[in-house]
């Protein structure tokens, strides 16, 4: 590990000023950053510790019914907050499906948004990786790539974004609140992460020194609370990243889907919102036929990026299953194995 400066600012303004210097990085829980530093995939010259900044660890219900989540709120605390879990059960389920209990107890929601790909070639400094070393190439293109992207990838990068949490956030139109040297701004989470194109090293819209201070979820997403689920398919049932995941939410009235939300994980360099599938579901009767059509629409533009053609069909099936689970109703209690296809907790069937 390279030598680095450590700074512990007393305010957001101090943190932003310190992090605006070249080579600086923010340190929250460090569950991703420190691992990357140890293997040499990241080499910041300065760490700006934001864990103790005042006001960033609050979960607030605003006057309009929306939720504001400080960036230093821990994943476990948000998932177990009764009011939040009732309003956004699929977000809570996504949080509880990620990592391990020990990591969820320290990892922060802001850090979750900012976590970097788990592509083995990115994490190996001896491998060519345009994301880590622009212009060096992408060893994943001809390497072990069965877990890589099938949507939005380019010849420069085929990595995927690893977050579970962000998939559900994108489905419900979350907004990122940012403070930086130029002041404050807000960015929809769907626009926050970037597809690789020819500049895979630029993973999000943050500029130098900018800090995520909060996430906000709008109150109108509450109409989906009775019919939403997060489903995650992985190679083992715990402490593993998704091969494919999906958040599905339905607003059902009198046997008709008034509106739908659908987002996928494990398929692209960003959480993938399936707008075409949502539009197709609107006005349809919930059921196998409608859900299979929506699944096909969600993956209509998918292309394999190597030995991962199976992920396209797998993603269709995960979308279909997630929609069926959502239609059956949000479980009255969180499943013992959140987001698992093997969970035996039934939904509330009165909504179908």
VOBA-1610 file (N, C-alpha, C; in pm, whole numbers, padded with zeros to 5 digits, always signed):
BEGIN
Unk+00085-00119+00000Unk+00000+00000+00000Unk+00089+00124+00000Unk+00056+00220-00087Unk+00133+00343-00095Unk+00108+00432+00026Unk+00206+00514+00064Unk+00182+00614+00170Unk+00073+00712+00127Unk-00005+00761+00224Unk-00110+00858+00193Unk-00131+00948+00314Unk-00185+01066+00288Unk-00224+01158+00395Unk-00363+01120+00445Unk-00387+01139+00573Unk-00518+01113+00633Unk-00569+01244+00693Unk-00690+01284+00652Unk-00749+01409+00700Unk-00888+01379+00755Unk-00914+01434+00873Unk-01046+01415+00934Unk-01111+01553+00951Unk-01187+01598+00853Unk-01246+01731+00858Unk-01359+01739+00960Unk-01390+01862+01001Unk-01496+01884+01100Unk-01628+01923+01036Unk-01629+01951+00908Unk-01752+01995+00841Unk-01750+01950+00696Unk-01866+01954+00633Unk-01875+01918+00491Unk-01790+02013+00408Unk-01793+02141+00441Unk-01714+02239+00366Unk-01565+02207+00373Unk-01517+02169+00491Unk-01376+02133+00505Unk-01345+02006+00426Unk-01436+01911+00428Unk-01416+01787+00354Unk-01406+01813+00205Unk-01495+01894+00154Unk-01495+01925+00010Unk-01366+01994-00030Unk-01320+02089+00051Unk-01195+02159+00020Unk-01077+02064+00019Unk-01074+01972+00115Unk-00962+01877+00124Unk-00964+01777+00009Unk-01084+01734-00031Unk-01096+01632-00135Unk-01083+01688-00276Unk-01087+01820-00290Unk-01073+01881-00422Unk-00930+01871-00475Unk-00834+01838-00387Unk-00695+01825-00429Unk-00677+01699-00514Unk-00590+01703-00615Unk-00567+01585-00699Unk-00522+01464-00616Unk-00576+01348-00650Unk-00536+01224-00583Unk-00608+01196-00454Unk-00709+01278-00420Unk-00782+01258-00294Unk-00899+01163-00315Unk-00938+01096-00207Unk-01056+01010-00209Unk-01126+01020-00074Unk-01257+01010-00076Unk-01334+01010+00048Unk-01331+00871+00111Unk-01321+00870+00244Unk-01326+00746+00320Unk-01451+00745+00406Unk-01540+00649+00382Unk-01656+00629+00469Unk-01626+00505+00553Unk-01697+00395+00533Unk-01665+00274+00607Unk-01539+00207+00553Unk-01510+00228+00424Unk-01390+00171+00365Unk-01402+00026+00325Unk-01523-00031+00325Unk-01537-00174+00299Unk-01500-00211+00155Unk-01502-00116+00064Unk-01458-00139-00073Unk-01324-00071-00099Unk-01312+00055-00059Unk-01192+00134-00085Unk-01066+00071-00027Unk-01070+00031+00098Unk-00950-00023+00161Unk-00905-00153+00097Unk-01000-00237+00056Unk-00964-00360-00014Unk-00891-00327-00144Unk-00941-00228-00218Unk-00880-00191-00346Unk-00742-00129-00325Unk-00726-00056-00216Unk-00594+00000-00185Unk-00495-00111-00151Unk-00539-00212-00081Unk-00449-00321-00041Unk-00396-00398-00162Unk-00480-00415-00265Unk-00435-00490-00382Unk-00372-00400-00488Unk-00372-00269-00464Unk-00309-00176-00557Unk-00397-00130-00671Unk-00525-00162-00667Unk-00615-00117-00773Unk-00651+00031-00758Unk-00643+00084-00638Unk-00660+00227-00612Unk-00542+00275-00528Unk-00490+00394-00563Unk-00372+00447-00494Unk-00392+00595-00460Unk-00491+00627-00378Unk-00512+00768-00343Unk-00394+00822-00261Unk-00362+00948-00283Unk-00256+01012-00205Unk-00308+01079-00080Unk-00441+01089-00071Unk-00502+01153+00045Unk-00637+01089+00072Unk-00663+01053+00197Unk-00794+01004+00238Unk-00861+01110+00325Unk-00984+01145+00288Unk-01062+01243+00363Unk-01174+01167+00433Unk-01162+01153+00563Unk-01253+01072+00644Unk-01381+01150+00672Unk-01494+01103+00618Unk-01622+01173+00635Unk-01716+01100+00730Unk-01666+00999+00800Unk-01753+00917+00885Unk-01814+00996+01000Unk-01748+01099+01046Unk-01792+01168+01166Unk-01850+01307+01137Unk-01877+01336+01013Unk-01934+01466+00980Unk-02076+01476+01036Unk-02111+01588+01097Unk-02243+01601+01159Unk-02356+01606+01056Unk-02467+01542+01089Unk-02590+01552+01010Unk-02601+01455+00895Unk-02500+01370+00871Unk-02505+01280+00756Unk-02552+01139+00792Unk-02591+01118+00917Unk-02632+00984+00961Unk-02779+00979+00999Unk-02861+01062+00937Unk-03002+01069+00974Unk-03092+01008+00866Unk-03200+00944+00912Unk-03309+00899+00825Unk-03428+00989+00857Unk-03473+01067+00759Unk-03576+01167+00784Unk-03696+01146+00693Unk-03814+01163+00748Unk-03936+01171+00668Unk-03970+01318+00650Unk-03969+01366+00528Unk-03991+01507+00501Unk-04140+01539+00498Unk-04171+01668+00497Unk-04310+01712+00507Unk-04397+01663+00392Unk-04336+01638+00276Unk-04413+01590+00160Unk-04424+01438+00157Unk-04372+01371+00262Unk-04381+01226+00269Unk-04263+01152+00208Unk-04171+01225+00149Unk-04051+01161+00093Unk-03953+01127+00204Unk-03859+01040+00173Unk-03756+01001+00269Unk-03622+01060+00227Unk-03550+01115+00324Unk-03415+01165+00301Unk-03319+01084+00388Unk-03220+01024+00323Unk-03129+00932+00391Unk-02989+00990+00384Unk-02932+01025+00498Unk-02797+01076+00500Unk-02697+00975+00448Unk-02593+01022+00382Unk-02500+00931+00315Unk-02422+00843+00412Unk-02415+00882+00540Unk-02342+00800+00637Unk-02433+00706+00716Unk-02559+00698+00679Unk-02648+00597+00740Unk-02598+00459+00703Unk-02591+00372+00799Unk-02542+00237+00773Unk-02650+00152+00705Unk-02607+00062+00620Unk-02701-00021+00544Unk-02798-00095+00636Unk-02747-00155+00743Unk-02833-00232+00834Unk-02935-00142+00902Unk-02893-00022+00941Unk-02985+00069+01010Unk-03099+00112+00918Unk-03069+00137+00792Unk-03176+00176+00699Unk-03270+00059+00673Unk-03216-00059+00651Unk-03300-00176+00622Unk-03393-00209+00738Unk-03348-00181+00861Unk-03427-00216+00979Unk-03511-00100+01031Unk-03507+00014+00965Unk-03592+00126+01005Unk-03736+00094+00967Unk-03824+00086+01065Unk-03961+00036+01041Unk-04037+00122+00940Unk-04027+00253+00954Unk-04100+00341+00863Unk-04050+00330+00721Unk-03919+00324+00705Unk-03862+00313+00571Unk-03894+00178+00509Unk-03880+00071+00585Unk-03905-00062+00532Unk-04052-00081+00492Unk-04143-00013+00561Unk-04284-00021+00525Unk-04312+00052+00394Unk-04245+00165+00373Unk-04267+00245+00253Unk-04194+00187+00132Unk-04074+00130+00155Unk-03990+00080+00046Unk-03936-00060+00080Unk-04026-00158+00089Unk-03981-00292+00129Unk-03881-00355+00033Unk-03891-00324-00097Unk-03795-00382-00192Unk-03656-00323-00173Unk-03647-00199-00129Unk-03516-00139-00101Unk-03456-00205+00022Unk-03538-00223+00125Unk-03490-00291+00246Unk-03446-00434+00213Unk-03523-00503+00129Unk-03488-00640+00092Unk-03356-00644+00016Unk-03336-00547-00073Unk-03209-00540-00147Unk-03092-00519-00053Unk-03109-00429+00043Unk-03002-00403+00139Unk-02967-00529+00218Unk-03067-00602+00262Unk-03044-00719+00345Unk-02992-00839+00267Unk-02994-00830+00134Unk-02940-00940+00053Unk-02793-00919+00021Unk-02740-00802+00053Unk-02603-00770+00015Unk-02501-00807+00121Unk-02384-00851+00077Unk-02268-00876+00163Unk-02302-00970+00277Unk-02259-00934+00399Unk-02284-01014+00519Unk-02337-00922+00628Unk-02389-00980+00735Unk-02442-00898+00844Unk-02334-00807+00901Unk-02212-00859+00912Unk-02105-00778+00967Unk-02075-00657+00879Unk-02071-00677+00748Unk-02044-00566+00657Unk-02161-00467+00653Unk-02284-00518+00657Unk-02400-00428+00655Unk-02403-00340+00779Unk-02345-00387+00887Unk-02343-00308+01010Unk-02247-00190+01005Unk-02154-00191+00910Unk-02059-00080+00901Unk-02068-00005+00769Unk-02105-00072+00662Unk-02111-00008+00530Unk-02217+00101+00527Unk-02191+00206+00451Unk-02282+00320+00446Unk-02355+00325+00311Unk-02469+00394+00310Unk-02547+00401+00187Unk-02474+00483+00080Unk-02402+00589+00122Unk-02326+00665+00024Unk-02214+00584-00035Unk-02147+00506+00048Unk-02042+00418-00002Unk-02097+00311-00093Unk-02217+00263-00066Unk-02279+00163-00151Unk-02299+00217-00291Unk-02347+00339-00301Unk-02366+00402-00432Unk-02233+00415-00506Unk-02125+00442-00431Unk-01995+00469-00492Unk-01907+00346-00507Unk-01954+00228-00467Unk-01868+00110-00477Unk-01832+00081-00621Unk-01717+00020-00639Unk-01664-00002-00772Unk-01682-00148-00815Unk-01665-00172-00942Unk-01692-00304-00998Unk-01607-00412-00931Unk-01661-00532-00928Unk-01586-00646-00877Unk-01519-00725-00990Unk-01508-00668-01108Unk-01437-00733-01219Unk-01296-00769-01173Unk-01257-00895-01189Unk-01127-00942-01141Unk-01012-00873-01212Unk-01034-00831-01336Unk-00927-00765-01410Unk-00907-00621-01362Unk-01014-00557-01319Unk-01000-00425-01258Unk-00923-00435-01127Unk-00946-00538-01051Unk-00884-00552-00919Unk-00741-00607-00926Unk-00697-00646-01044Unk-00562-00700-01060Unk-00474-00599-01135Unk-00382-00530-01067Unk-00300-00428-01134Unk-00213-00484-01247Unk-00192-00616-01251Unk-00112-00675-01358Unk-00193-00694-01486Unk-00325-00676-01480Unk-00412-00695-01596Unk-00439-00561-01665Unk-00467-00570-01795Unk-00506-00450-01870Unk-00650-00415-01836Unk-00672-00290-01797Unk-00806-00245-01759Unk-00819-00097-01789Unk-00905-00063-01884Unk-00926+00077-01921Unk-00988+00157-01808Unk-01061+00091-01721Unk-01123+00162-01610Unk-01018+00207-01508Unk-00921+00121-01482Unk-00815+00152-01387Unk-00701+00229-01451Unk-00669+00195-01578Unk-00557+00256-01649Unk-00602+00288-01791Unk-00661+00406-01814Unk-00719+00438-01945Unk-00621+00415-02059Unk-00671+00348-02163Unk-00591+00322-02281Unk-00512+00194-02277Unk-00519+00120-02166Unk-00438-00002-02154Unk-00505-00123-02218Unk-00636-00114-02243Unk-00710-00227-02298Unk-00802-00290-02195Unk-00870-00397-02235Unk-00965-00466-02147Unk-00942-00615-02158Unk-00872-00672-02061Unk-00845-00816-02063Unk-00972-00899-02045Unk-01076-00839-01991Unk-01200-00914-01972Unk-01265-00952-02104Unk-01240-00874-02209Unk-01304-00901-02338Unk-01273-01042-02389Unk-01152-01088-02367Unk-01113-01222-02413Unk-01081-01314-02296Unk-01120-01272-02175Unk-01086-01349-02057Unk-01204-01420-01995Unk-01200-01436-01863Unk-01309-01498-01789Unk-01419-01394-01770Unk-01524-01405-01849Unk-01621-01296-01853Unk-01766-01344-01844Unk-01789-01459-01787Unk-01926-01512-01781Unk-02017-01428-01692Unk-01960-01346-01602Unk-02043-01264-01514Unk-02055-01119-01563Unk-02004-01090-01680Unk-01994-00951-01723Unk-02121-00901-01794Unk-02114-00779-01843Unk-02233-00705-01887Unk-02294-00760-02016Unk-02425-00750-02024Unk-02498-00783-02147Unk-02577-00663-02199Unk-02577-00553-02124Unk-02645-00430-02167Unk-02549-00312-02148Unk-02546-00223-02245Unk-02474-00097-02231Unk-02323-00106-02231Unk-02267-00221-02265Unk-02122-00236-02262Unk-02061-00184-02392Unk-01930-00167-02391Unk-01858-00120-02509Unk-01731-00201-02527Unk-01661-00176-02635Unk-01534-00243-02658Unk-01426-00201-02563Unk-01452-00098-02483Unk-01354-00051-02385Unk-01374-00113-02248Unk-01496-00161-02218Unk-01523-00212-02083Unk-01652-00292-02082Unk-01649-00408-02017Unk-01769-00492-02007Unk-01801-00524-01861Unk-01751-00440-01769Unk-01773-00462-01626Unk-01917-00431-01588Unk-01959-00481-01471Unk-02092-00453-01418Unk-02082-00378-01286Unk-02188-00306-01254Unk-02197-00241-01123Unk-02249-00343-01022Unk-02189-00351-00902Unk-02221-00461-00812Unk-02334-00438-00713Unk-02388-00317-00704Unk-02481-00284-00595Unk-02616-00354-00608Unk-02670-00401-00496Unk-02810-00443-00487Unk-02898-00322-00457Unk-02856-00246-00358Unk-02928-00128-00310Unk-02964-00034-00424Unk-02867-00005-00512Unk-02890+00092-00618Unk-02995+00047-00720Unk-03011-00084-00736Unk-03112-00134-00830Unk-03251-00092-00784Unk-03278-00110-00655Unk-03408-00069-00603Unk-03422+00083-00599Unk-03315+00153-00567Unk-03321+00299-00566Unk-03358+00354-00703Unk-03295+00300-00808Unk-03323+00346-00943Unk-03470+00320-00980Unk-03523+00207-00937Unk-03662+00174-00969Unk-03759+00277-00914Unk-03723+00340-00801Unk-03815+00433-00736Unk-03772+00579-00750Unk-03693+00609-00854Unk-03658+00748-00888Unk-03583+00820-00777Unk-03489+00753-00715Unk-03408+00817-00612Unk-03327+00932-00669Unk-03301+01029-00584Unk-03222+01147-00620Unk-03100+01155-00529Unk-02986+01192-00586Unk-02862+01205-00510Unk-02838+01353-00482Unk-02820+01387-00354Unk-02786+01523-00315Unk-02633+01533-00303Unk-02576+01633-00369Unk-02430+01645-00382Unk-02387+01785-00338Unk-02276+01790-00264Unk-02212+01917-00229Unk-02071+01914-00284Unk-02029+02024-00347Unk-01896+02030-00404Unk-01840+02170-00403Unk-01723+02191-00459Unk-01661+02324-00463Unk-01748+02430-00528Unk-01833+02389-00621Unk-01919+02485-00691Unk-02055+02501-00625Unk-02079+02434-00512Unk-02207+02446-00443Unk-02280+02314-00437Unk-02413+02319-00431Unk-02495+02199-00418Unk-02570+02172-00548Unk-02599+02047-00570Unk-02681+02008-00685Unk-02745+01874-00657Unk-02846+01839-00737Unk-02916+01712-00726Unk-02914+01642-00861Unk-02896+01511-00856Unk-02889+01431-00978Unk-02976+01307-00959Unk-03067+01277-01051Unk-03140+01150-01043Unk-03040+01033-01044Unk-03062+00934-00959Unk-02968+00823-00953Unk-02956+00752-01086Unk-03062+00749-01164Unk-03055+00684-01294Unk-02952+00750-01384Unk-02925+00879-01363Unk-02827+00952-01444Unk-02692+00963-01375Unk-02681+00915-01251Unk-02560+00933-01172Unk-02445+00845-01222Unk-02472+00715-01241Unk-02370+00624-01294Unk-02368+00631-01446Unk-02249+00616-01504Unk-02230+00632-01647Unk-02197+00499-01714Unk-02244+00483-01837Unk-02203+00368-01917Unk-02061+00390-01967Unk-01987+00283-01999Unk-01845+00298-02027Unk-01811+00377-02153Unk-01881+00349-02264Unk-01845+00417-02387Unk-01696+00405-02413Unk-01632+00518-02445Unk-01487+00521-02466Unk-01413+00575-02344Unk-01486+00605-02236Unk-01423+00660-02115Unk-01468+00582-01991Unk-01438+00453-01983Unk-01485+00373-01869Unk-01426+00416-01736Unk-01317+00493-01738Unk-01258+00540-01612Unk-01349+00641-01542Unk-01440+00702-01616Unk-01536+00796-01557Unk-01664+00720-01527Unk-01684+00683-01402Unk-01791+00592-01364Unk-01918+00663-01321Unk-01906+00789-01281Unk-02025+00863-01234Unk-02006+01011-01265Unk-02106+01091-01233Unk-02105+01232-01270Unk-02032+01321-01170Unk-01983+01266-01059Unk-01917+01348-00959Unk-01792+01415-01017Unk-01775+01543-00982Unk-01654+01617-01017Unk-01560+01616-00897Unk-01437+01662-00916Unk-01336+01661-00811Unk-01388+01732-00686Unk-01378+01664-00573Unk-01419+01721-00445Unk-01564+01705-00411Unk-01648+01666-00506Unk-01791+01655-00477Unk-01818+01536-00386Unk-01912+01557-00295Unk-01945+01459-00191Unk-02095+01432-00191Unk-02133+01305-00191Unk-02273+01268-00171Unk-02309+01293-00025Unk-02410+01375-00001Unk-02451+01401+00137Unk-02581+01332+00173Unk-02663+01297+00074Unk-02790+01231+00105Unk-02849+01168-00020Unk-02940+01076+00001Unk-03024+01020-00103Unk-03169+01052-00067Unk-03251+01074-00166Unk-03391+01107-00139Unk-03482+01022-00226Unk-03584+00966-00162Unk-03683+00884-00232Unk-03818+00953-00226Unk-03884+00972-00341Unk-04008+01050-00345Unk-04126+00978-00281Unk-04220+01056-00232Unk-04336+01000-00163Unk-04430+00926-00258Unk-04434+00964-00388Unk-04531+00900-00477Unk-04500+00753-00503Unk-04379+00709-00467Unk-04348+00567-00481Unk-04423+00482-00380Unk-04487+00545-00282Unk-04562+00473-00181Unk-04677+00391-00238Unk-04725+00427-00355Unk-04836+00351-00412Unk-04796+00211-00454Unk-04666+00183-00458Unk-04617+00050-00494Unk-04588-00037-00372Unk-04608+00015-00252Unk-04562-00055-00132Unk-04624-00194-00117Unk-04748-00214-00162Unk-04817-00341-00141Unk-04772-00449-00238Unk-04704-00411-00346Unk-04669-00507-00450Unk-04529-00479-00505Unk-04428-00509-00426Unk-04292-00490-00474Unk-04199-00594-00412Unk-04099-00634-00492Unk-04000-00731-00446Unk-03865-00704-00512Unk-03761-00750-00444Unk-03627-00756-00502Unk-03586-00902-00508Unk-03538-00946-00624Unk-03497-01085-00643Unk-03353-01087-00693Unk-03271-01169-00631Unk-03128-01173-00662Unk-03085-01318-00685Unk-03032-01344-00803Unk-02981-01477-00833Unk-02829-01472-00833Unk-02767-01558-00755Unk-02622-01558-00737Unk-02573-01701-00725Unk-02444-01718-00726Unk-02389-01853-00729Unk-02387-01921-00593Unk-02411-01846-00487Unk-02439-01903-00356Unk-02539-01810-00288Unk-02606-01856-00185Unk-02720-01782-00133Unk-02686-01672-00035Unk-02557-01652-00005Unk-02520-01541+00082Unk-02380-01493+00048Unk-02352-01369+00084Unk-02218-01311+00068Unk-02166-01330-00074Unk-02251-01298-00173Unk-02212-01309-00313Unk-02283-01200-00392Unk-02218-01155-00498Unk-02277-01053-00583Unk-02372-01119-00683Unk-02464-01041-00734Unk-02567-01095-00822Unk-02512-01129-00960Unk-02547-01248-01010Unk-02535-01272-01153Unk-02636-01185-01224Unk-02760-01189-01175Unk-02868-01104-01224Unk-02960-01075-01106Unk-03010-00954-01100Unk-03111-00921-00998Unk-03215-00831-01060Unk-03328-00816-00991Unk-03435-00730-01042Unk-03520-00678-00928Unk-03557-00553-00938Unk-03661-00494-00853Unk-03785-00476-00937Unk-03896-00530-00890Unk-04024-00517-00959Unk-04126-00458-00864Unk-04203-00361-00913Unk-04306-00298-00832Unk-04427-00269-00920Unk-04544-00298-00867Unk-04668-00283-00943Unk-04770-00204-00863Unk-04839-00114-00932Unk-04955-00044-00876Unk-05078-00107-00940Unk-05146-00191-00863Unk-05257-00271-00917Unk-05389-00222-00859Unk-05486-00202-00948Unk-05621-00163-00903Unk-05724-00233-00990Unk-05817-00302-00926Unk-05926-00371-00996Unk-05873-00466-01103Unk-05766-00538-01069Unk-05714-00639-01160Unk-05634-00585-01277Unk-05597-00457-01272Unk-05521-00396-01381Unk-05398-00326-01325Unk-05288-00335-01397Unk-05166-00266-01357Unk-05174-00121-01402Unk-05188-00030-01305Unk-05194+00112-01341Unk-05057+00165-01380Unk-04953+00120-01311Unk-04816+00158-01345Unk-04721+00055-01286Unk-04600+00053-01339Unk-04502-00048-01297Unk-04364+00015-01290Unk-04280-00045-01206Unk-04139-00007-01197Unk-04056-00134-01209Unk-03950-00125-01288Unk-03865-00242-01309Unk-03722-00198-01331Unk-03630-00255-01256Unk-03488-00226-01273Unk-03408-00354-01255Unk-03296-00363-01325Unk-03213-00484-01323Unk-03074-00452-01270Unk-03013-00552-01206Unk-02875-00543-01161Unk-02793-00658-01216Unk-02662-00643-01214Unk-02572-00747-01261Unk-02563-00758-01412Unk-02624-00664-01486Unk-02629-00676-01631Unk-02557-00562-01703Unk-02516-00457-01631Unk-02458-00340-01696Unk-02366-00268-01598Unk-02300-00166-01647Unk-02209-00086-01564Unk-02284+00009-01472Unk-02416+00007-01480Unk-02500+00087-01392Unk-02629+00011-01365Unk-02699+00042-01258Unk-02832-00017-01239Unk-02919+00018-01361Unk-02989-00081-01413Unk-03053-00066-01545Unk-03205-00054-01529Unk-03260+00062-01556Unk-03405+00084-01551Unk-03468+00040-01682Unk-03568-00045-01675Unk-03631-00104-01793Unk-03759-00027-01828Unk-03745+00090-01884Unk-03860+00176-01913Unk-03955+00114-02014Unk-03902+00048-02117Unk-03989-00011-02219Unk-04077-00119-02159Unk-04022-00198-02069Unk-04101-00302-02004Unk-04207-00241-01914Unk-04173-00134-01844Unk-04272-00066-01759Unk-04390-00016-01842Unk-04359+00043-01957Unk-04466+00095-02043Unk-04555-00017-02093Unk-04495-00131-02122Unk-04572-00244-02174Unk-04666-00300-02067Unk-04626-00293-01942Unk-04709-00345-01834Unk-04828-00257-01800Unk-04816-00129-01828Unk-04923-00036-01791Unk-05053-00073-01864Unk-05159-00094-01787Unk-05288-00129-01843Unk-05311-00277-01862Unk-05208-00359-01837Unk-05221-00503-01855Unk-05274-00569-01728Unk-05328-00688-01745Unk-05368-00768-01629Unk-05244-00842-01578Unk-05218-00840-01448Unk-05100-00910-01396Unk-05112-01060-01418Unk-05009-01117-01477Unk-05010-01261-01503Unk-04892-01302-01587Unk-04881-01431-01610Unk-04764-01488-01676Unk-04742-01428-01815Unk-04847-01415-01894Unk-04831-01366-02031Unk-04775-01224-02032Unk-04835-01135-01953Unk-04788-00996-01948Unk-04646-00988-01897Unk-04613-01070-01799Unk-04480-01063-01739Unk-04374-01119-01833Unk-04408-01222-01910Unk-04312-01274-02007Unk-04285-01172-02117Unk-04388-01101-02161Unk-04368-00997-02261Unk-04282-00884-02207Unk-04306-00847-02082Unk-04225-00741-02020Unk-04080-00784-02008Unk-04057-00910-01973Unk-03921-00960-01960Unk-03848-00956-02093Unk-03918-00990-02200Unk-03856-00983-02333Unk-03823-00838-02368Unk-03913-00746-02335Unk-03888-00605-02364Unk-03769-00551-02284Unk-03757-00596-02159Unk-03648-00549-02074Unk-03512-00589-02128Unk-03504-00703-02198Unk-03376-00754-02248Unk-03366-00745-02400Unk-03451-00664-02461Unk-03455-00658-02608Unk-03322-00613-02667Unk-03249-00528-02598Unk-03123-00475-02651Unk-03000-00549-02598Unk-03021-00657-02525Unk-02909-00728-02464Unk-02827-00802-02568Unk-02694-00801-02548Unk-02600-00874-02633Unk-02492-00933-02543Unk-02450-01056-02570Unk-02342-01112-02488Unk-02211-01037-02512Unk-02129-01029-02407Unk-01999-00964-02420Unk-01887-01066-02408Unk-01920-01192-02428Unk-01823-01300-02417Unk-01896-01428-02387Unk-01851-01499-02285Unk-01910-01628-02250Unk-02028-01612-02156Unk-02111-01513-02180Unk-02222-01485-02087Unk-02357-01475-02156Unk-02371-01539-02270Unk-02501-01535-02338Unk-02612-01590-02249Unk-02578-01683-02160Unk-02678-01741-02070Unk-02743-01635-01982Unk-02672-01524-01955Unk-02725-01422-01865Unk-02847-01352-01924Unk-02859-01352-02055Unk-02974-01285-02117Unk-03102-01362-02086Unk-03100-01493-02109Unk-03216-01574-02074Unk-03237-01577-01924Unk-03128-01584-01849Unk-03139-01582-01703Unk-03205-01454-01656Unk-03167-01342-01713Unk-03226-01214-01674Unk-03375-01210-01706Unk-03413-01264-01820Unk-03557-01269-01854Unk-03634-01347-01747Unk-03579-01458-01705Unk-03648-01541-01607Unk-03651-01474-01470Unk-03545-01403-01434Unk-03544-01332-01307Unk-03647-01220-01308Unk-03656-01146-01419Unk-03757-01041-01430Unk-03897-01100-01418Unk-03922-01209-01490Unk-04052-01274-01484Unk-04086-01317-01342Unk-03989-01380-01273Unk-04014-01426-01136Unk-04035-01308-01041Unk-03956-01202-01058Unk-03971-01086-00971Unk-04109-01022-00987Unk-04157-01016-01110Unk-04290-00960-01134Unk-04399-01049-01074Unk-04383-01179-01085Unk-04480-01271-01024Unk-04482-01254-00873Unk-04364-01241-00812Unk-04357-01221-00668Unk-04420-01089-00627Unk-04394-00985-00705Unk-04454-00855-00674Unk-04606-00860-00685Unk-04655-00927-00789Unk-04801-00938-00807Unk-04865-01014-00692Unk-04794-01112-00638Unk-04848-01189-00526Unk-04857-01105-00400Unk-04783-00997-00394Unk-04792-00906-00280Unk-04665-00903-00198Unk-04636-00787-00145Unk-04521-00774-00055Unk-04543-00861+00068Unk-04445-00941+00107Unk-04463-01025+00227Unk-04491-00940+00351Unk-04572-00992+00439Unk-04601-00920+00563Unk-04478-00910+00652Unk-04386-01007+00635Unk-04260-01005+00709Unk-04146-01027+00611Unk-04031-00971+00643Unk-03914-00990+00557Unk-03878-01138+00552Unk-03854-01194+00434Unk-03814-01335+00426Unk-03686-01361+00504Unk-03672-01482+00555Unk-03551-01518+00628Unk-03429-01511+00538Unk-03448-01538+00410Unk-03341-01521+00310Unk-03386-01412+00213Unk-03362-01285+00247Unk-03411-01176+00162Unk-03361-01188+00019Unk-03451-01164-00074Unk-03423-01159-00218Unk-03387-01294-00280Unk-03394-01400-00204Unk-03355-01531-00256Unk-03470-01599-00328Unk-03437-01661-00439Unk-03538-01739-00512Unk-03581-01862-00434Unk-03505-01897-00331Unk-03535-02017-00252Unk-03615-01985-00125Unk-03650-01857-00106Unk-03726-01820+00013Unk-03865-01882+00007Unk-03913-01927+00122Unk-04044-01993+00128Unk-04153-01902+00184Unk-04121-01774+00210Unk-04221-01684+00268Unk-04317-01641+00158Unk-04447-01666+00176Unk-04543-01629+00072Unk-04575-01480+00077Unk-04629-01431-00032Unk-04675-01292-00036Unk-04817-01280+00016Unk-04868-01158+00010Unk-05007-01131+00049Unk-05090-01139-00078Unk-05169-01242-00091Unk-05232-01272-00219Unk-05355-01188-00251Unk-05401-01108-00156Unk-05525-01033-00177Unk-05511-00922-00280Unk-05388-00892-00323Unk-05370-00782-00418Unk-05378-00824-00561Unk-05388-00956-00588Unk-05387-01001-00726Unk-05527-01006-00782
//
